[in-house]
Amino acid sequence: MSMQRWRRCARRRSAWMPPGRHWTYGFGRRDSMREGWREVRLGEVCTLHYGKALPAKSRVHGVVPVAGSSGAFDSHDSANVGTAQSIVVGRKGTAGSVTWFDQAVWVTDTAYWAEAKGVEMPFLHLLLGSVDLPSYTAQTGVPGLNRERVYSIPVAIPSRPERLRIVNLIASADDALHAALCEENRALAMLSSLRADHFAPMLTGEQSFASHLALIKKTIPIVSDRAYRIIGVLNRGRGLLDRGTKLGGDTSYEKLNVIESEQLVYSRLKAFEGAVTVTPADMESAFASAEFPAFAIGGTVSPDWLRELTRSPQLWELMASRSKGMGGRRERLKPDDFLSLPLTPPDLVEQHRVMETIRRVSATADAAHATAEALRTLRSNLLTVLLSGEHEIPESYDHLLNLAEEGAAA
């Protein structure tokens, strides 16, 4: 249907539609739209302009971001966007992405820049982010976002005072989310510093892992009709990989290593990637191939402290340096070579003290992460409700907004 025909149909419908009733064109009626709201097509409040290619050799380093469908990736000394604030919409590549800039930018040919018509730029940014633009991406030929499809999307537009309230409320939610993310990042940075400061010096000295660990040679022969819970080890000290339960007849192994709780286990083949961990205290017995040697932990080191040590990049580097083979994925770390790595731990009292500190900081990071995830969900749900036009914004929201602004000012 052409735009002119659509508008003629709209006028005919409005002639007989009772006052206070609204129509979602092509999608059926919406009877619960509040007074002061109107339904339009996105193209009535937004124009998407093509960006322009800017080869690297033509860029002049400056303060203007160069942005494509995935956001900013370089800088330039001038902009090609005709607005003081910029909304960049992915056209190719990350098609349908929406990125906000508080300044003019140079938008490349993989993206559009959005111009608001009759609404404020911050409100348009929320509107574009709420309509799931990636779902309107063409899937035939070269995937991309077609402007005409975007222009046809029905949206609800409130009065200007209501738009400003919505923008301010979402901005408050964004501020809270930003604060939670900053708290998480601070805790993670502190955790990284704690680990580096404490564990790096431990991987030196005259003692070695052989002073504190003992290789376990506990294996069982494979029985074809017996089920075995098979495990592996994730890289970068991330713990165990549960490979599920398999029948002996479904494996190529003749025998398996028995892996039990509070043992150090590593992958001989992936040692250069830091595939090492200490099994949990509550783990039930499991099985692994001969590529996963297991070690009993002596009384001089705490399993929790040693598990934390396996998350140390310095240990991963040592393991990589002792791996031998033809290079890359053919390298292996033999148990004797692993046991020869230097390790001079502090006494148990100091190990427990360090672990208490690490647990506290980890708990702070986990709590901040959980808060951030909850705020992301809250923001998404809040935006959906606020832009539906079906619910009145309670005055209590304004009160909360004032409190948030006062808290930020303090």
C-alpha positions as CSV (number, residue, x, y, z in Angstrom):
1,M,0.0,0.0,0.0
2,S,1.4,3.4,-0.9
3,M,1.8,6.1,1.7
4,Q,-0.9,8.3,0.0
5,R,-3.4,5.4,0.1
6,W,-2.5,4.6,3.7
7,R,-3.2,8.2,4.7
8,R,-6.5,8.2,2.8
9,C,-7.5,5.0,4.7
10,A,-6.5,6.6,8.0
11,R,-8.7,9.7,7.3
12,R,-11.7,7.4,6.5
13,R,-11.1,5.4,9.7
14,S,-10.8,8.5,11.9
15,A,-14.1,9.8,10.4
16,W,-16.2,7.0,12.0
17,M,-14.0,6.0,15.0
18,P,-15.5,7.1,18.3
19,P,-13.7,9.8,20.3
20,G,-10.8,8.5,22.5
21,R,-10.4,5.3,20.4
22,H,-7.2,4.7,18.5
23,W,-6.0,2.5,15.7
24,T,-2.8,0.6,15.1
25,Y,-2.7,0.7,11.3
26,G,-2.3,-2.8,9.9
27,F,-2.1,-4.3,13.4
28,G,-5.6,-3.9,14.7
29,R,-7.1,-1.4,17.2
30,R,-5.5,-0.4,20.5
31,D,-8.3,0.8,22.8
32,S,-6.3,1.5,25.9
33,M,-4.2,4.4,24.5
34,R,-4.2,7.3,27.0
35,E,-5.4,10.8,26.2
36,G,-2.6,12.9,24.7
37,W,-1.0,10.0,22.9
38,R,-1.1,9.4,19.2
39,E,-0.1,6.5,17.0
40,V,2.1,7.2,13.9
41,R,4.5,5.5,11.7
42,L,8.2,5.8,12.7
43,G,8.9,7.6,9.4
44,E,6.7,10.5,10.6
45,V,9.0,11.3,13.5
46,C,12.4,10.2,12.1
47,T,14.5,10.5,9.0
48,L,17.4,8.1,8.5
49,H,20.3,9.6,6.4
50,Y,23.0,7.5,4.8
51,G,26.4,7.8,6.2
52,K,29.5,8.3,4.0
53,A,32.6,6.2,3.6
54,L,35.8,7.7,5.2
55,P,38.9,5.6,4.3
56,A,41.6,5.5,6.9
57,K,44.0,7.5,4.6
58,S,41.4,10.3,4.5
59,R,40.9,10.5,8.3
60,V,42.6,13.4,10.2
61,H,43.0,12.6,13.9
62,G,40.7,14.8,16.0
63,V,37.9,14.9,18.6
64,V,35.0,13.7,16.3
65,P,34.2,10.0,16.6
66,V,34.0,8.0,13.4
67,A,31.1,5.6,13.8
68,G,29.8,2.6,11.9
69,S,27.2,0.0,12.7
70,S,29.1,-1.3,15.7
71,G,29.7,2.2,17.2
72,A,32.8,4.4,17.3
73,F,36.1,2.9,16.0
74,D,38.3,5.9,15.1
75,S,38.4,9.8,15.1
76,H,38.3,12.6,12.6
77,D,38.5,16.4,12.6
78,S,35.0,17.0,11.2
79,A,31.5,15.5,11.3
80,N,29.0,14.7,8.6
81,V,26.0,14.6,10.9
82,G,23.8,17.7,10.9
83,T,22.8,17.5,14.5
84,A,24.5,18.5,17.8
85,Q,23.6,15.1,19.3
86,S,23.9,11.9,17.2
87,I,22.0,8.7,16.9
88,V,23.7,6.1,14.7
89,V,21.7,3.1,13.4
90,G,23.4,0.1,11.9
91,R,22.6,-0.4,8.3
92,K,25.0,-3.3,7.4
93,G,27.0,-5.6,9.6
94,T,25.5,-5.0,13.0
95,A,22.2,-4.0,11.3
96,G,19.6,-2.5,13.6
97,S,22.0,-1.4,16.3
98,V,21.3,2.0,17.9
99,T,24.2,4.1,19.4
100,W,23.9,7.4,21.1
101,F,26.6,10.2,21.0
102,D,26.4,13.5,22.9
103,Q,28.1,15.2,20.0
104,A,28.1,15.4,16.2
105,V,30.0,12.4,14.6
106,W,31.1,11.2,11.2
107,V,28.9,8.3,10.3
108,T,30.3,5.8,7.7
109,D,28.4,4.1,4.9
110,T,27.7,1.0,7.1
111,A,25.2,3.0,9.1
112,Y,22.5,5.7,9.1
113,W,22.3,8.8,11.2
114,A,18.9,9.7,12.5
115,E,17.2,13.1,12.4
116,A,14.2,13.7,14.7
117,K,11.0,15.3,13.3
118,G,8.7,16.8,15.9
119,V,10.3,14.9,18.9
120,E,13.4,15.3,20.9
121,M,16.6,13.4,20.1
122,P,16.8,11.7,23.5
123,F,13.2,10.5,23.1
124,L,13.9,9.3,19.5
125,H,16.9,7.3,20.8
126,L,14.7,5.5,23.3
127,L,12.0,4.9,20.6
128,L,14.5,3.4,18.1
129,G,16.0,1.2,20.8
130,S,12.5,-0.1,21.8
131,V,11.2,-1.3,18.4
132,D,13.7,-4.2,17.9
133,L,15.2,-2.9,14.7
134,P,17.3,-6.1,14.1
135,S,14.1,-8.0,13.5
136,Y,13.4,-5.8,10.5
137,T,16.7,-6.6,8.8
138,A,16.3,-8.1,5.3
139,Q,17.6,-11.7,5.3
140,T,17.9,-12.1,1.5
141,G,21.0,-11.1,-0.4
142,V,23.3,-8.9,1.7
143,P,21.6,-8.6,5.1
144,G,20.9,-5.0,5.9
145,L,18.3,-2.6,7.4
146,N,16.0,-1.0,4.8
147,R,14.8,2.5,5.7
148,E,11.3,2.0,4.2
149,R,10.7,-1.0,6.5
150,V,11.8,1.1,9.5
151,Y,9.6,4.0,8.5
152,S,6.5,1.7,8.4
153,I,6.9,0.6,12.1
154,P,3.9,1.9,14.2
155,V,4.9,3.7,17.3
156,A,3.0,5.6,20.1
157,I,4.0,9.3,20.7
158,P,3.0,11.2,23.8
159,S,2.9,15.0,24.4
160,R,6.1,16.8,24.9
161,P,5.9,17.0,28.7
162,E,5.3,13.3,28.8
163,R,8.2,12.6,26.5
164,L,10.5,14.6,28.8
165,R,9.3,12.7,31.8
166,I,10.0,9.4,30.1
167,V,13.5,10.5,29.0
168,N,14.3,11.7,32.6
169,L,13.0,8.5,34.2
170,I,15.0,6.2,31.9
171,A,18.1,8.5,32.4
172,S,17.7,7.9,36.2
173,A,17.6,4.1,35.5
174,D,20.7,4.5,33.3
175,D,22.5,6.4,36.1
176,A,21.7,3.6,38.6
177,L,22.9,1.0,36.1
178,H,26.1,2.9,35.4
179,A,26.8,3.2,39.2
180,A,26.3,-0.6,39.6
181,L,28.7,-1.3,36.7
182,C,31.3,1.1,38.1
183,E,31.0,-0.7,41.4
184,E,31.5,-4.1,39.7
185,N,34.5,-2.9,37.7
186,R,36.1,-1.4,40.9
187,A,35.7,-4.7,42.7
188,L,37.0,-6.7,39.7
189,A,40.0,-4.4,39.4
190,M,40.7,-4.8,43.1
191,L,40.4,-8.6,42.8
192,S,42.8,-8.7,39.9
193,S,45.3,-6.5,41.9
194,L,45.0,-8.7,45.0
195,R,45.6,-11.9,43.0
196,A,48.6,-10.4,41.1
197,D,50.2,-8.9,44.3
198,H,49.8,-12.1,46.3
199,F,50.2,-15.0,43.9
200,A,52.9,-13.8,41.6
201,P,55.6,-13.8,44.3
202,M,54.5,-17.3,45.3
203,L,55.5,-18.7,41.9
204,T,59.2,-18.3,42.7
205,G,61.7,-19.6,45.1
206,E,63.4,-23.0,45.8
207,Q,60.3,-24.9,46.5
208,S,58.1,-26.4,43.7
209,F,54.7,-27.9,43.2
210,A,56.3,-31.3,44.0
211,S,56.8,-30.1,47.6
212,H,53.1,-29.8,48.0
213,L,51.4,-32.1,45.6
214,A,51.6,-35.8,44.7
215,L,50.6,-37.4,41.4
216,I,47.7,-39.8,41.8
217,K,47.7,-42.9,39.6
218,K,44.2,-44.2,40.2
219,T,42.7,-45.6,37.0
220,I,39.9,-48.1,36.1
221,P,39.4,-50.2,33.0
222,I,36.5,-49.4,30.8
223,V,33.4,-51.6,31.0
224,S,31.3,-51.3,27.8
225,D,27.9,-51.3,29.4
226,R,28.8,-49.1,32.4
227,A,28.0,-45.3,32.6
228,Y,30.8,-42.9,33.4
229,R,30.5,-39.2,34.2
230,I,33.2,-37.6,32.1
231,I,34.8,-34.3,33.0
232,G,37.4,-32.0,31.4
233,V,39.1,-28.7,32.5
234,L,38.3,-25.3,31.1
235,N,41.1,-22.9,30.1
236,R,42.2,-19.8,32.1
237,G,41.5,-21.4,35.5
238,R,37.7,-21.4,34.9
239,G,37.0,-24.8,36.6
240,L,35.7,-28.1,35.4
241,L,33.9,-28.9,32.1
242,D,31.1,-31.5,32.6
243,R,31.0,-33.6,29.5
244,G,28.0,-35.6,30.6
245,T,27.5,-39.3,31.2
246,K,28.7,-41.8,28.6
247,L,28.6,-45.6,28.3
248,G,32.0,-47.2,28.2
249,G,31.2,-48.7,24.8
250,D,30.7,-45.1,23.4
251,T,34.2,-44.0,24.2
252,S,37.6,-44.9,22.6
253,Y,39.3,-45.1,26.0
254,E,40.6,-48.3,27.4
255,K,40.9,-46.9,30.9
256,L,40.0,-43.7,32.8
257,N,41.5,-41.6,35.5
258,V,39.4,-41.4,38.7
259,I,38.9,-37.7,39.7
260,E,37.8,-36.9,43.2
261,S,37.1,-33.8,45.4
262,E,39.8,-31.3,46.3
263,Q,42.4,-32.6,43.8
264,L,44.4,-30.4,41.4
265,V,43.7,-31.4,37.8
266,Y,45.0,-30.0,34.5
267,S,44.9,-30.8,30.8
268,R,48.2,-31.9,29.4
269,L,47.1,-30.8,25.9
270,K,45.6,-27.4,26.9
271,A,48.1,-26.6,29.7
272,F,49.5,-23.7,27.6
273,E,46.0,-22.1,27.8
274,G,45.8,-22.3,31.6
275,A,43.5,-25.4,31.7
276,V,44.1,-26.1,35.4
277,T,41.8,-26.2,38.5
278,V,41.2,-27.7,41.9
279,T,38.0,-29.8,42.1
280,P,35.2,-28.7,44.5
281,A,35.0,-30.0,48.0
282,D,31.5,-31.4,47.4
283,M,32.2,-33.0,44.0
284,E,31.2,-36.6,43.6
285,S,33.8,-38.9,41.9
286,A,34.1,-38.5,38.2
287,F,36.3,-39.7,35.4
288,A,38.7,-38.2,32.8
289,S,41.0,-39.5,30.1
290,A,44.7,-40.0,30.7
291,E,45.2,-36.5,29.3
292,F,44.0,-35.1,32.7
293,P,46.5,-36.0,35.5
294,A,45.2,-35.5,39.1
295,F,47.3,-34.6,42.2
296,A,46.6,-35.0,45.9
297,I,47.1,-31.8,47.8
298,G,49.4,-31.9,50.9
299,G,48.8,-30.3,54.2
300,T,51.0,-27.3,53.5
301,V,48.5,-25.7,51.1
302,S,44.7,-25.0,51.4
303,P,42.7,-26.4,48.5
304,D,40.8,-23.0,48.3
305,W,44.0,-21.1,48.2
306,L,45.4,-23.4,45.5
307,R,42.2,-23.1,43.5
308,E,42.6,-19.3,43.6
309,L,46.2,-19.7,42.4
310,T,45.0,-21.6,39.3
311,R,43.3,-18.4,38.2
312,S,46.6,-16.6,38.1
313,P,47.9,-15.6,34.6
314,Q,51.4,-15.9,36.0
315,L,50.8,-19.7,36.6
316,W,49.3,-20.0,33.1
317,E,52.4,-18.4,31.6
318,L,54.7,-20.8,33.5
319,M,52.6,-23.8,32.3
320,A,52.9,-22.6,28.7
321,S,56.6,-22.2,29.0
322,R,57.1,-25.8,30.1
323,S,54.7,-27.3,27.5
324,K,56.6,-29.3,24.9
325,G,55.8,-30.5,21.4
326,M,55.5,-29.5,17.8
327,G,53.8,-26.2,18.6
328,G,50.3,-24.9,19.0
329,R,47.8,-27.6,19.8
330,R,50.3,-30.4,19.8
331,E,52.1,-29.1,22.8
332,R,51.7,-31.0,26.1
333,L,52.8,-30.5,29.7
334,K,54.0,-33.7,31.4
335,P,53.2,-34.3,35.1
336,D,56.9,-34.2,36.1
337,D,57.3,-30.9,34.3
338,F,54.3,-29.5,36.0
339,L,55.5,-30.6,39.4
340,S,58.8,-28.9,38.7
341,L,57.2,-25.5,38.5
342,P,58.2,-23.2,41.4
343,L,55.8,-22.7,44.3
344,T,56.6,-21.2,47.7
345,P,53.3,-20.7,49.5
346,P,52.9,-18.7,52.7
347,D,51.8,-20.5,55.9
348,L,48.2,-21.7,56.3
349,V,47.2,-18.8,58.5
350,E,48.3,-16.3,55.8
351,Q,46.6,-18.4,53.1
352,H,43.3,-18.3,55.0
353,R,43.6,-14.5,55.6
354,V,44.2,-13.9,51.9
355,M,41.2,-16.1,51.0
356,E,38.9,-14.2,53.3
357,T,39.9,-10.9,51.7
358,I,39.4,-12.4,48.2
359,R,36.0,-13.8,49.2
360,R,34.8,-10.4,50.5
361,V,35.9,-8.6,47.3
362,S,34.4,-11.3,45.1
363,A,31.1,-11.1,47.0
364,T,31.1,-7.3,46.3
365,A,31.7,-7.9,42.6
366,D,29.0,-10.6,42.5
367,A,26.5,-8.4,44.2
368,A,27.2,-5.4,41.9
369,H,26.8,-7.7,38.9
370,A,23.5,-9.0,40.1
371,T,22.3,-5.5,40.8
372,A,23.4,-4.4,37.2
373,E,21.5,-7.4,35.7
374,A,18.4,-6.6,37.7
375,L,18.6,-2.9,36.6
376,R,19.0,-3.9,33.0
377,T,15.8,-5.9,33.2
378,L,14.0,-3.2,35.1
379,R,15.1,-0.6,32.5
380,S,13.9,-2.7,29.6
381,N,10.5,-3.4,31.3
382,L,10.1,0.2,32.4
383,L,10.8,1.5,28.8
384,T,8.2,-1.0,27.4
385,V,5.6,0.2,29.8
386,L,6.4,3.9,29.5
387,L,6.3,3.8,25.7
388,S,3.1,1.7,25.4
389,G,0.9,4.7,26.0
390,E,-1.4,2.5,28.0
391,H,-0.3,3.4,31.6
392,E,-0.2,6.7,33.4
393,I,3.2,7.6,34.9
394,P,2.5,7.8,38.7
395,E,3.6,11.0,40.5
396,S,5.7,8.8,42.7
397,Y,8.0,8.3,39.8
398,D,8.7,12.0,39.7
399,H,9.4,11.9,43.5
400,L,11.9,9.0,43.0
401,L,13.5,11.0,40.1
402,N,13.9,14.0,42.4
403,L,15.5,11.9,45.1
404,A,17.9,10.3,42.5
405,E,18.9,13.8,41.3
406,E,19.4,15.0,44.8
407,G,21.5,11.9,45.6
408,A,23.6,12.5,42.5
409,A,24.1,16.2,43.4
410,A,25.3,15.2,46.9
